[in-house]
Amino acid sequence: MKTAITELFNIKHPIIQGGMHYVGFAELAGAVSNAGGLGIITGLTQRTPELLAREIARCHDLTDKPFGVNLTFLPSFSAPPYPEYIAAIREGGIKIVETAGRSPEQYMPALKAAGIKVIHKCTSVRHSLKAEQIGCDAVSVDGFECGGHPGEDDMPNMILLPRAAEELKIPFVASGGMADARSLVAALAMGAAGMNMGTRFIATKEAPVHDNVKKALVAASELDTRLVMRAIRNTERVLKNAGVERLLEIEREKGAKLKIEDIHDEVAGVYPKVMIDGDMDAGAWSCGMVVGLIHDIPTVKELVDRIMADAERLIRKRLMGLLGAESRASLEVA
Ligand SMILES: Cc1cc2nc3c(=O)[nH]c(=O)nc-3n(C[C@H](O)[C@H](O)[C@H](O)COP(=O)(O)O)c2cc1C
């Protein structure tokens, strides 16, 4: 399938694996790129720019296909040295960066000077337009369904994607709630040039996380995510667990007076406990509503091949089949 996104990133399929803290290591990014999608290493999971350089080198050993690095600009307990991370990305020969969180404006000159294509992930039309205006090459439009930070507008993709299509000139991919061929074809119908998946890629053989995480995703339903940190305008969609229940209880008690320090134990340092140790009750970790559509743990290649084969069937058989014989004949002539 050829779209503006496959052309822009020189990839076979219009499927991107979004950056994921403690999941987006070389193993997953390499597997996604080898399967014809765009794999992304999560920059800040690497504690230093030197470690990121090593992770990039490891990924180059695993694939000769294009892959990217995610740089997330979120409020955190201490700000990372972004210019040094960008230097590691540049020196590692990376040509695609997924930015997320705050605007990447300040870093655009450095990224562009290195010939890097930037896809910014954002949750509103106005932020997408801003990304276009500051020179981003594409956007990942992240609906309210998404795992991670859906922003504060609560706009689902059914509205957000067609609105993005009305306003944007640069290509965009649909992000949030994407799991299979149905997601991809629907996203294309709404004007996207591909899709970005997070949660779905965690439940794959290559995702370098504890088996408990993959099993929890298969077991969970679409009703099992919760929104946390609303009161401090850092909303995150997470999988419910005992730690999250504790966090929600603190949030209920503190109300609008909630401070990040009040929930430190439930949100800080949780990812290694969950992803490495498999402690599923450790606290808040991102997970999308799409978890309700995850029923198996295939290899990345099986997943991507299945999506592309099903998408073709869906378009040719189901959608074309809905047209009358006359319309089909006129399409063939055209
Ligand atoms: C476990 C997990 C960790 C994530 N970490 C990050 C991150 O560090 N930076 C980022 O930009 N997005 C992060 N995301 C968001 C994903 O890149 C992607 O935008 C999101 O998962 C899309 O929604 P979906 O889960 O419904 O596919 C994370 C998502 C998950 C599930």
The ligand as an ORCA input file, in Angstrom:
! r2SCAN-3c Opt
* xyz 0 1
  C       3.138      1.537     27.744
  C       3.097      2.782     26.895
  C       4.106      3.721     27.039
  C       4.095      4.881     26.261
  N       5.131      5.767     26.368
  C       5.172      6.839     25.536
  C       6.281      7.721     25.559
  O       7.229      7.559     26.348
  N       6.272      8.764     24.699
  C       5.251      8.978     23.812
  O       5.316      9.916     23.031
  N       4.185      8.167     23.776
  C       4.124      7.101     24.607
  N       3.057      6.251     24.537
  C       1.979      6.505     23.550
  C       2.177      5.697     22.253
  O       3.316      6.108     21.558
  C       0.976      5.864     21.311
  O       0.821      7.207     20.953
  C      -0.311      5.369     21.941
  O      -0.085      4.157     22.604
  C      -1.377      5.199     20.881
  O      -2.547      4.707     21.446
  P      -2.892      3.143     21.510
  O      -2.233      2.637     22.712
  O      -4.381      3.126     21.576
  O      -2.357      2.493     20.265
  C       3.028      5.100     25.341
  C       2.004      4.164     25.232
  C       2.027      3.008     25.992
  C       0.908      2.023     25.822
*
